[in-house]
Amino acid sequence: MTLKKAVVTGGGQGMGRAIALLLAEQGITVVLVGQTASKVERVAEEIKAKGGNAEAYPLDVTNDAGVATFAEWLGDEPVDILVNNAGDWLVEPFESTSNEQLDHILDVNLRAPYVLSRSVLRNLRKSENASIINIGSIVTVESHPGVSAYTAAKVGLRALTNALAAELRPDHIRVVMLSPGPANTPMRWDASPDIDPKMLVEPETIAQVLWTIVSLPPGITIRDVVVLENMNLVMGD
């Protein structure tokens, strides 16, 4: 089954970039969605320089009007893969987390995947082997102090993933949450500049696991995938 088109949010750096590069290597046209135009355009040019096909689409995924315009731009063309990778991180004690901070973290990590998945659903239904991959986090398995808002958002995303997996099963759309441990990405280094590099999962590893999921035969799925820093793949119900 040939996969032809993918949409990757947060595609301008880190995991999004690695995922986009790998999908393009498989002959898939990648639409790179990201808030910073220069970043997604740079990755699109990187893909094209390697002989792949890519389009850059600057978009703040928390902007409902912008998402609606993006859906119109996609038109009726089939989309085989939607990767909800865009996210943000907050390290702040529960007691001092402001309502504004909470709203932002919930918006980008939970609400945005909900709205974008709904907006692209008609395109996914046109695929013969569609996948929605929601990028989660190890905090859904084991959290730690200072990330209550982020944990709440990612656990909510896991619940959304499970709900959509059930609801979209009749449409033959696979919905999977892929949760990395600490990853070697700009967001992680910004939040934890003193972290031991040996503890980090490489973005390319995440991309390889994602490819394993989306290239499964139609009708076959996996519930949850957690990728740990020792690169062991753990699959569970």
ZADO-112888 format. One line per field, with one value per residue (C-alpha): residue number from 1; residue in three letters; x, y, z. Coordinates in steps of 0.5 Angstrom, whole numbers, always signed. Layout:
N
k	(NUM, ...)
r	(Ala, ...)
xx	(X, ...)
yy	(Y, ...)
zz	(Z, ...)
END
This chain:
237
k	(1, 2, 3, 4, 5, 6, 7, 8, 9, 10, 11, 12, 13, 14, 15, 16, 17, 18, 19, 20, 21, 22, 23, 24, 25, 26, 27, 28, 29, 30, 31, 32, 33, 34, 35, 36, 37, 38, 39, 40, 41, 42, 43, 44, 45, 46, 47, 48, 49, 50, 51, 52, 53, 54, 55, 56, 57, 58, 59, 60, 61, 62, 63, 64, 65, 66, 67, 68, 69, 70, 71, 72, 73, 74, 75, 76, 77, 78, 79, 80, 81, 82, 83, 84, 85, 86, 87, 88, 89, 90, 91, 92, 93, 94, 95, 96, 97, 98, 99, 100, 101, 102, 103, 104, 105, 106, 107, 108, 109, 110, 111, 112, 113, 114, 115, 116, 117, 118, 119, 120, 121, 122, 123, 124, 125, 126, 127, 128, 129, 130, 131, 132, 133, 134, 135, 136, 137, 138, 139, 140, 141, 142, 143, 144, 145, 146, 147, 148, 149, 150, 151, 152, 153, 154, 155, 156, 157, 158, 159, 160, 161, 162, 163, 164, 165, 166, 167, 168, 169, 170, 171, 172, 173, 174, 175, 176, 177, 178, 179, 180, 181, 182, 183, 184, 185, 186, 187, 188, 189, 190, 191, 192, 193, 194, 195, 196, 197, 198, 199, 200, 201, 202, 203, 204, 205, 206, 207, 208, 209, 210, 211, 212, 213, 214, 215, 216, 217, 218, 219, 220, 221, 222, 223, 224, 225, 226, 227, 228, 229, 230, 231, 232, 233, 234, 235, 236, 237)
r	(Met, Thr, Leu, Lys, Lys, Ala, Val, Val, Thr, Gly, Gly, Gly, Gln, Gly, Met, Gly, Arg, Ala, Ile, Ala, Leu, Leu, Leu, Ala, Glu, Gln, Gly, Ile, Thr, Val, Val, Leu, Val, Gly, Gln, Thr, Ala, Ser, Lys, Val, Glu, Arg, Val, Ala, Glu, Glu, Ile, Lys, Ala, Lys, Gly, Gly, Asn, Ala, Glu, Ala, Tyr, Pro, Leu, Asp, Val, Thr, Asn, Asp, Ala, Gly, Val, Ala, Thr, Phe, Ala, Glu, Trp, Leu, Gly, Asp, Glu, Pro, Val, Asp, Ile, Leu, Val, Asn, Asn, Ala, Gly, Asp, Trp, Leu, Val, Glu, Pro, Phe, Glu, Ser, Thr, Ser, Asn, Glu, Gln, Leu, Asp, His, Ile, Leu, Asp, Val, Asn, Leu, Arg, Ala, Pro, Tyr, Val, Leu, Ser, Arg, Ser, Val, Leu, Arg, Asn, Leu, Arg, Lys, Ser, Glu, Asn, Ala, Ser, Ile, Ile, Asn, Ile, Gly, Ser, Ile, Val, Thr, Val, Glu, Ser, His, Pro, Gly, Val, Ser, Ala, Tyr, Thr, Ala, Ala, Lys, Val, Gly, Leu, Arg, Ala, Leu, Thr, Asn, Ala, Leu, Ala, Ala, Glu, Leu, Arg, Pro, Asp, His, Ile, Arg, Val, Val, Met, Leu, Ser, Pro, Gly, Pro, Ala, Asn, Thr, Pro, Met, Arg, Trp, Asp, Ala, Ser, Pro, Asp, Ile, Asp, Pro, Lys, Met, Leu, Val, Glu, Pro, Glu, Thr, Ile, Ala, Gln, Val, Leu, Trp, Thr, Ile, Val, Ser, Leu, Pro, Pro, Gly, Ile, Thr, Ile, Arg, Asp, Val, Val, Val, Leu, Glu, Asn, Met, Asn, Leu, Val, Met, Gly, Asp)
xx	(+0, +3, +3, +3, +2, +4, +2, +7, +6, +12, +16, +21, +26, +27, +23, +18, +24, +27, +20, +19, +26, +25, +18, +21, +26, +20, +18, +12, +10, +11, +7, +11, +7, +10, +9, +16, +16, +23, +24, +19, +22, +29, +27, +23, +29, +33, +28, +28, +36, +36, +31, +24, +18, +16, +11, +12, +6, +7, +1, +0, -4, -8, -11, -17, -18, -11, -13, -19, -16, -10, -16, -19, -12, -11, -17, -20, -13, -12, -8, -5, -1, -2, +3, +1, +8, +7, +8, +10, +14, +13, +17, +13, +11, +3, +2, +5, +3, -2, -8, -5, +0, -4, -9, -3, +0, -7, -8, -2, -1, -9, -14, -9, -9, -16, -18, -13, -15, -22, -20, -16, -21, -24, -17, -15, -22, -20, -13, -13, -8, -9, -6, -6, +0, +0, +7, +6, +11, +14, +10, +4, +7, +12, +11, +16, +15, +14, +11, +3, +0, +5, +3, -5, -4, -1, -5, -11, -8, -7, -15, -16, -12, -16, -22, -21, -18, -25, -29, -25, -24, -30, -26, -20, -16, -11, -10, -3, +0, +8, +11, +18, +23, +27, +29, +35, +31, +31, +25, +28, +35, +31, +28, +33, +40, +44, +41, +46, +46, +46, +39, +36, +33, +35, +30, +32, +30, +23, +22, +24, +19, +14, +15, +14, +7, +5, +7, +3, -2, -9, -13, -7, -5, -2, -5, +1, +8, +13, +21, +26, +33, +36, +32, +28, +21, +15, +8, +2, -5)
yy	(+0, +6, +12, +19, +25, +27, +33, +34, +40, +43, +41, +46, +43, +37, +31, +34, +35, +28, +25, +29, +28, +20, +20, +24, +19, +14, +18, +21, +29, +32, +38, +42, +46, +50, +57, +60, +61, +61, +54, +50, +53, +51, +44, +44, +46, +41, +35, +38, +38, +31, +29, +29, +33, +38, +44, +49, +52, +57, +56, +57, +51, +54, +59, +56, +61, +59, +51, +52, +56, +50, +45, +49, +50, +42, +41, +34, +31, +25, +25, +19, +21, +26, +27, +32, +34, +41, +42, +46, +45, +48, +47, +51, +49, +47, +52, +58, +56, +61, +60, +63, +58, +53, +55, +56, +49, +45, +49, +47, +40, +38, +42, +44, +36, +35, +41, +39, +32, +34, +39, +34, +28, +28, +28, +22, +18, +18, +14, +7, +6, +13, +14, +20, +20, +24, +25, +24, +24, +19, +24, +20, +14, +17, +24, +29, +35, +42, +39, +39, +43, +39, +32, +34, +36, +30, +25, +28, +27, +20, +19, +23, +18, +12, +15, +17, +10, +7, +12, +12, +5, +4, +9, +5, +10, +8, +13, +12, +16, +15, +18, +19, +19, +26, +27, +31, +37, +44, +44, +39, +43, +50, +47, +42, +45, +41, +34, +28, +27, +20, +20, +23, +19, +22, +25, +20, +14, +17, +18, +10, +8, +12, +9, +2, +4, +8, +3, -3, -6, -3, -6, -7, -2, -1, +2, +6, +6, +9, +10, +10, +13, +6, +5, -1, -1, -2, -3, -4, -4)
zz	(+0, -2, +3, -1, +3, +10, +15, +20, +25, +29, +23, +23, +28, +33, +32, +27, +23, +24, +22, +16, +13, +14, +11, +5, +4, +3, -2, +1, +0, +7, +9, +14, +19, +24, +27, +25, +17, +16, +20, +16, +10, +11, +13, +6, +2, +6, +4, -4, -4, -2, -8, -4, -4, +1, +2, +8, +11, +17, +22, +29, +31, +36, +32, +30, +24, +21, +22, +18, +12, +12, +12, +6, +3, +3, -1, -2, -3, +1, +7, +9, +15, +20, +26, +31, +34, +35, +43, +48, +55, +62, +68, +74, +81, +81, +86, +82, +75, +72, +69, +63, +63, +64, +58, +53, +55, +54, +48, +44, +47, +47, +44, +38, +36, +37, +32, +27, +27, +26, +21, +17, +18, +11, +8, +12, +10, +3, +5, +4, +10, +14, +21, +26, +31, +37, +40, +47, +53, +58, +63, +62, +65, +70, +72, +76, +80, +76, +70, +73, +67, +62, +65, +65, +57, +55, +59, +56, +49, +51, +53, +46, +42, +45, +44, +37, +36, +38, +34, +28, +27, +22, +18, +18, +21, +26, +32, +36, +41, +41, +47, +48, +54, +54, +47, +44, +42, +42, +47, +52, +52, +53, +59, +62, +60, +65, +63, +61, +54, +55, +58, +51, +45, +39, +34, +29, +33, +34, +27, +26, +31, +27, +21, +23, +26, +20, +15, +18, +14, +13, +19, +24, +29, +36, +42, +46, +44, +49, +47, +53, +53, +52, +46, +48, +45, +50, +47, +52, +52)
END
